[in-house]
Amino acid sequence: MNRKLILPLFLVFQLIGLKILSFFPEVVEHYYSNGFYPPLVRISRITLGKIPFSVGDVLYCIAVFFLLRWFWKQRKTWKMKWKSNLLSFLGFVSVFYFFFNLMWGINYLRIPMYVKLNIEREYTPEELLAFTKLMIVKTNAIHSQLVKNDTVKVVLPFNREQIFEKTQNGYDNLVKAFPYLKYENHSVKPSLLSTPLTYMGFGGYLNPFTNEAQVNNLIPLHNFTTTTGHEMAHQIGIGPESEANFIGYMATIYNDDIYFRYCGYAYALRYCLGNMENFKEGSSEELIPLIHPGILKNFEETEKFWDSHQTFIDVIFHTFYDNFLKVNQQKDGLEGYSKFVGLMVNYYKTNKL
């Protein structure tokens, strides 16, 4: 057999193996997510957590440099040696994908959060409307405690390093109710690639190879809090974006700091309004007058930030990531981000807000 075929064939076997493994979430939960994974990432976070810059970002830059260098060197051979070059590239993808899954990706296949919480996933427009109204009341109340005038937007009195430190408090409180969400060995950093991430349309990401949580250093501070909580959720082995959103939100509202709680509730409210529009266009308009104008100004700040950086690059990377999630058994793709609304609506049917 041609030795160049080995790694591409291994990629096929990986995809088949992961598909089979997806039918056994209890096995993944026991042997990987609560067995192999925790000590592995503990080593990574203890080793790299104290380093002030993102080692993962540096490694990605080096990898991209050598990959582009390889493409450049092979540019004159693509027509004559296209099979050989394609096999070489697929070999690289195969190795990358293997270590991605070994070091984090298998968490996509663990027992879903809705099963652990013993709740449903689906909800009706009526349930969403009732929950959204409840969120408006909660967000308005906290907003009134932070500003003297309801037309004033909330400005966080923290810098980004303080937000990193304070987010731990939310997880420390959250673990009392959910012991399996324990977060230890802090390793959260501002991304060195914040500008590219912004134009790609991402607020942050988890580096699966170093287990560093990277947060886009340019996004508005009230988004920075919830994004930090989201990426820390990925660090403890939460794969699906809907679940990371839900846990990031919960860790934010469980925080002792009232500014964090405001950010969490406002974040959830914004998603609820968006999901109402998904059910029926214009259905959220009747609720807008109920929301303090200052909260809407925070929403507008977020929208202006992303709109001002939207380019074709955003579309390309979102399409790529959407398909990447689907390949990894996340059938909702990027829609998974908003699916956390279903977790919230159903969770609060039996729990107090």
C-alpha positions as CSV (number, residue, x, y, z in Angstrom):
1,M,0.0,0.0,0.0
2,N,1.1,3.5,-0.8
3,R,2.3,5.0,2.5
4,K,0.7,8.3,1.7
5,L,-2.7,6.5,1.8
6,I,-2.4,5.5,5.5
7,L,-3.2,8.8,7.1
8,P,-6.1,9.7,4.8
9,L,-7.6,6.3,5.4
10,F,-7.1,6.8,9.1
11,L,-9.2,10.0,8.8
12,V,-12.0,7.9,7.3
13,F,-11.7,5.4,10.2
14,Q,-11.8,8.3,12.7
15,L,-15.1,9.6,11.2
16,I,-16.7,6.2,11.3
17,G,-15.4,5.5,14.8
18,L,-16.7,8.8,16.2
19,K,-20.1,8.2,14.5
20,I,-20.3,4.8,16.3
21,L,-19.1,6.3,19.6
22,S,-21.9,8.9,19.4
23,F,-24.4,6.1,20.1
24,F,-22.8,5.5,23.5
25,P,-22.8,8.8,25.4
26,E,-22.6,7.0,28.8
27,V,-19.3,5.4,27.7
28,V,-17.9,8.8,26.7
29,E,-19.1,10.4,29.9
30,H,-17.6,7.8,32.1
31,Y,-14.3,6.9,30.4
32,Y,-13.4,10.1,28.6
33,S,-15.2,13.2,30.0
34,N,-14.8,12.1,33.6
35,G,-11.9,9.8,33.2
36,F,-9.2,10.6,30.7
37,Y,-10.0,14.3,30.0
38,P,-9.8,15.9,33.5
39,P,-6.2,15.0,34.4
40,L,-5.0,15.7,30.9
41,V,-6.4,19.3,30.9
42,R,-5.3,19.8,34.5
43,I,-1.7,19.4,33.4
44,S,-2.2,21.8,30.5
45,R,-3.8,24.5,32.5
46,I,-1.3,24.3,35.4
47,T,1.6,24.3,33.0
48,L,0.3,27.1,30.7
49,G,-2.1,29.0,32.9
50,K,0.5,31.3,34.5
51,I,2.0,32.3,31.2
52,P,0.7,35.8,30.5
53,F,0.2,35.3,26.7
54,S,-1.7,32.8,24.7
55,V,0.6,29.9,23.9
56,G,-2.2,28.4,21.7
57,D,-2.4,31.5,19.6
58,V,1.4,31.3,19.0
59,L,1.2,27.6,18.1
60,Y,-1.6,28.3,15.6
61,C,0.3,31.1,14.0
62,I,3.3,28.8,13.6
63,A,1.1,26.0,12.2
64,V,-0.6,28.3,9.7
65,F,2.8,29.7,8.6
66,F,4.2,26.3,7.8
67,L,1.0,25.2,6.1
68,L,1.0,28.3,3.9
69,R,4.7,27.7,3.3
70,W,4.0,24.2,2.2
71,F,1.2,25.4,-0.2
72,W,3.6,27.9,-1.7
73,K,6.4,25.4,-2.2
74,Q,4.0,23.0,-3.9
75,R,2.3,25.6,-6.1
76,K,4.0,24.5,-9.3
77,T,3.3,20.8,-8.7
78,W,-0.5,20.9,-8.2
79,K,-1.3,19.9,-11.8
80,M,1.3,17.2,-12.2
81,K,1.3,15.8,-8.6
82,W,-2.2,16.7,-7.5
83,K,-2.9,13.2,-6.1
84,S,0.3,13.1,-4.0
85,N,-0.2,16.7,-2.8
86,L,-3.9,16.0,-1.9
87,L,-2.9,12.9,0.1
88,S,-0.3,14.8,1.9
89,F,-2.8,17.5,2.9
90,L,-5.4,15.0,4.0
91,G,-2.6,13.3,6.0
92,F,-2.1,16.6,7.8
93,V,-5.8,17.0,8.4
94,S,-6.0,13.4,9.7
95,V,-3.3,14.0,12.3
96,F,-4.8,17.3,13.3
97,Y,-8.2,15.8,13.7
98,F,-6.9,12.9,15.8
99,F,-5.3,15.1,18.3
100,F,-8.2,17.5,18.4
101,N,-10.5,14.7,19.4
102,L,-8.1,13.1,21.7
103,M,-7.5,16.3,23.7
104,W,-11.0,17.7,23.7
105,G,-13.3,16.9,20.8
106,I,-14.8,13.7,22.1
107,N,-16.6,15.8,24.7
108,Y,-19.1,16.6,21.9
109,L,-20.4,13.0,22.3
110,R,-21.0,13.0,26.1
111,I,-24.4,12.9,27.8
112,P,-26.4,16.0,26.8
113,M,-27.1,18.7,29.4
114,Y,-30.9,18.4,29.0
115,V,-30.6,14.8,30.1
116,K,-28.5,15.6,33.1
117,L,-31.0,18.4,34.1
118,N,-33.9,16.1,33.4
119,I,-35.7,18.7,31.2
120,E,-37.1,18.9,27.7
121,R,-35.4,20.6,24.8
122,E,-38.4,22.0,22.9
123,Y,-40.7,24.8,23.9
124,T,-43.7,26.6,22.5
125,P,-44.0,30.3,21.4
126,E,-46.2,30.9,24.4
127,E,-43.6,29.5,26.8
128,L,-40.9,31.6,25.2
129,L,-43.1,34.7,25.4
130,A,-43.8,34.2,29.1
131,F,-40.1,33.5,29.9
132,T,-39.0,36.6,27.9
133,K,-41.3,38.8,29.9
134,L,-39.9,37.4,33.1
135,M,-36.4,38.1,31.8
136,I,-37.4,41.7,31.0
137,V,-38.6,42.2,34.6
138,K,-35.4,40.7,36.0
139,T,-33.0,42.7,33.7
140,N,-34.9,45.9,34.2
141,A,-34.7,45.5,38.0
142,I,-30.9,45.0,38.0
143,H,-30.5,47.8,35.5
144,S,-32.3,50.1,37.9
145,Q,-29.9,49.2,40.7
146,L,-26.9,50.1,38.5
147,V,-27.9,53.4,37.0
148,K,-30.0,56.4,38.2
149,N,-31.8,56.8,34.9
150,D,-33.4,54.0,32.8
151,T,-32.1,55.6,29.6
152,V,-28.5,55.2,30.6
153,K,-26.6,52.1,29.4
154,V,-24.5,50.1,31.9
155,V,-20.8,50.6,31.8
156,L,-18.7,48.0,33.6
157,P,-16.2,49.3,36.2
158,F,-13.7,46.5,35.5
159,N,-10.9,45.9,33.1
160,R,-10.6,42.6,31.2
161,E,-8.1,41.0,33.6
162,Q,-10.5,41.7,36.5
163,I,-13.4,40.1,34.5
164,F,-11.2,37.0,34.1
165,E,-10.6,36.8,37.8
166,K,-14.2,37.6,38.8
167,T,-15.7,35.0,36.5
168,Q,-14.2,32.3,38.7
169,N,-16.6,33.4,41.5
170,G,-19.6,32.5,39.4
171,Y,-18.3,29.0,38.8
172,D,-17.5,28.6,42.5
173,N,-21.1,29.4,43.3
174,L,-22.5,27.4,40.4
175,V,-20.7,24.2,41.5
176,K,-22.6,24.1,44.7
177,A,-25.8,23.3,42.7
178,F,-24.0,21.4,39.9
179,P,-20.9,19.5,41.2
180,Y,-20.0,18.3,37.7
181,L,-19.3,21.9,36.6
182,K,-16.3,22.4,38.9
183,Y,-13.7,24.7,37.4
184,E,-10.1,24.6,38.6
185,N,-6.7,25.8,37.4
186,H,-7.6,29.1,35.7
187,S,-6.2,29.5,32.2
188,V,-8.2,32.3,30.5
189,K,-6.4,34.8,28.3
190,P,-7.1,37.7,25.9
191,S,-6.4,36.4,22.4
192,L,-3.4,37.6,20.5
193,L,-5.6,37.1,17.4
194,S,-8.4,39.4,18.5
195,T,-8.5,41.4,15.3
196,P,-8.7,38.4,13.0
197,L,-11.3,36.9,15.4
198,T,-13.4,40.0,15.1
199,Y,-13.5,40.0,11.3
200,M,-14.2,36.2,11.5
201,G,-17.2,37.0,13.7
202,F,-16.0,35.2,16.9
203,G,-16.0,36.4,20.4
204,G,-13.6,33.8,21.6
205,Y,-12.5,30.2,21.3
206,L,-11.0,27.3,23.2
207,N,-7.7,26.0,22.0
208,P,-8.2,22.2,22.3
209,F,-4.4,21.5,22.3
210,T,-3.4,23.8,25.1
211,N,-6.8,24.1,26.8
212,E,-6.5,27.9,27.0
213,A,-9.7,29.8,26.8
214,Q,-9.1,32.7,24.4
215,V,-11.4,35.7,24.6
216,N,-11.6,38.4,21.9
217,N,-10.0,41.5,23.5
218,L,-12.0,43.9,21.4
219,I,-15.6,43.1,22.1
220,P,-17.7,45.3,24.4
221,L,-17.1,44.6,28.1
222,H,-20.7,43.5,28.8
223,N,-20.2,40.8,26.1
224,F,-16.7,40.0,27.4
225,T,-18.2,38.7,30.7
226,T,-20.5,36.2,29.1
227,T,-18.0,35.1,26.5
228,T,-15.5,34.4,29.2
229,G,-18.0,32.3,31.0
230,H,-18.8,30.5,27.7
231,E,-15.2,29.6,26.9
232,M,-14.6,28.4,30.5
233,A,-17.5,26.0,30.1
234,H,-15.7,24.6,27.1
235,Q,-12.6,24.1,29.2
236,I,-14.4,21.9,31.7
237,G,-15.5,19.6,28.8
238,I,-18.8,21.1,27.6
239,G,-18.8,20.6,23.9
240,P,-22.1,21.8,22.3
241,E,-22.3,25.6,21.9
242,S,-25.9,25.6,23.3
243,E,-24.7,24.0,26.5
244,A,-21.6,26.3,26.8
245,N,-23.9,29.3,26.3
246,F,-26.3,28.0,29.0
247,I,-23.5,27.3,31.5
248,G,-21.7,30.5,30.7
249,Y,-25.0,32.3,31.4
250,M,-25.6,30.4,34.6
251,A,-22.1,31.1,35.9
252,T,-22.6,34.8,35.1
253,I,-25.9,35.2,37.0
254,Y,-24.6,33.1,39.9
255,N,-21.8,35.6,40.3
256,D,-21.8,37.7,43.5
257,D,-21.2,40.8,41.5
258,I,-24.3,42.6,40.3
259,Y,-22.7,43.9,37.1
260,F,-22.0,40.3,36.1
261,R,-25.6,39.3,36.8
262,Y,-26.8,42.2,34.7
263,C,-24.6,41.0,31.8
264,G,-26.0,37.5,32.1
265,Y,-29.6,38.5,32.2
266,A,-29.2,41.0,29.4
267,Y,-27.4,38.4,27.3
268,A,-30.2,35.9,27.8
269,L,-32.9,38.5,27.1
270,R,-31.2,39.4,23.8
271,Y,-31.2,35.8,22.7
272,C,-34.9,35.4,23.7
273,L,-35.9,38.3,21.6
274,G,-34.0,36.9,18.7
275,N,-35.7,33.5,19.1
276,M,-39.1,35.1,19.2
277,E,-38.3,36.6,15.8
278,N,-37.3,33.1,14.6
279,F,-40.8,31.9,15.5
280,K,-42.6,34.8,13.9
281,E,-41.1,38.0,12.4
282,G,-42.1,41.1,14.3
283,S,-43.3,39.1,17.4
284,S,-40.8,40.8,19.7
285,E,-41.8,44.3,18.8
286,E,-44.5,44.5,21.4
287,L,-42.0,43.8,24.1
288,I,-39.4,46.4,23.2
289,P,-41.3,49.3,25.0
290,L,-41.2,47.2,28.2
291,I,-37.3,47.2,28.2
292,H,-35.4,50.0,29.7
293,P,-33.9,52.2,26.9
294,G,-30.5,51.9,28.6
295,I,-30.6,48.1,28.1
296,L,-31.4,48.6,24.5
297,K,-28.4,50.9,24.2
298,N,-26.2,48.0,25.4
299,F,-27.8,45.8,22.8
300,E,-27.2,48.5,20.1
301,E,-23.5,48.8,21.2
302,T,-23.1,45.0,20.5
303,E,-24.8,45.2,17.1
304,K,-22.8,48.2,16.0
305,F,-19.6,46.5,17.0
306,W,-20.2,43.4,14.9
307,D,-21.8,45.3,12.0
308,S,-18.8,47.6,11.7
309,H,-16.5,44.5,11.3
310,Q,-18.7,42.4,9.0
311,T,-17.0,41.3,5.8
312,F,-17.0,38.3,3.4
313,I,-14.4,36.8,5.8
314,D,-17.1,36.5,8.4
315,V,-19.4,34.5,6.0
316,I,-16.5,32.2,5.0
317,F,-15.5,31.3,8.5
318,H,-19.0,31.0,9.8
319,T,-19.8,28.6,7.0
320,F,-16.7,26.6,7.7
321,Y,-17.4,26.4,11.5
322,D,-21.1,25.6,10.9
323,N,-20.0,22.5,8.8
324,F,-17.3,21.6,11.2
325,L,-19.8,21.4,14.1
326,K,-22.1,19.3,12.0
327,V,-19.2,16.9,11.1
328,N,-18.7,16.6,14.9
329,Q,-22.3,15.3,15.5
330,Q,-23.6,18.8,16.3
331,K,-26.5,18.8,13.9
332,D,-27.7,22.3,14.7
333,G,-24.3,23.8,13.6
334,L,-24.1,27.5,14.5
335,E,-27.8,27.6,15.4
336,G,-26.7,25.8,18.5
337,Y,-25.7,29.1,20.0
338,S,-29.3,30.2,20.2
339,K,-30.6,26.7,21.2
340,F,-29.6,27.4,24.8
341,V,-32.8,29.4,25.1
342,G,-34.6,26.1,25.1
343,L,-32.4,24.9,28.1
344,M,-33.3,28.2,29.9
345,V,-37.0,28.0,29.3
346,N,-37.3,24.4,30.3
347,Y,-34.9,24.7,33.3
348,Y,-36.9,27.5,34.8
349,K,-40.2,25.6,34.6
350,T,-39.0,23.7,37.7
351,N,-36.4,26.2,39.1
352,K,-36.7,29.8,40.3
353,L,-35.2,32.5,38.2
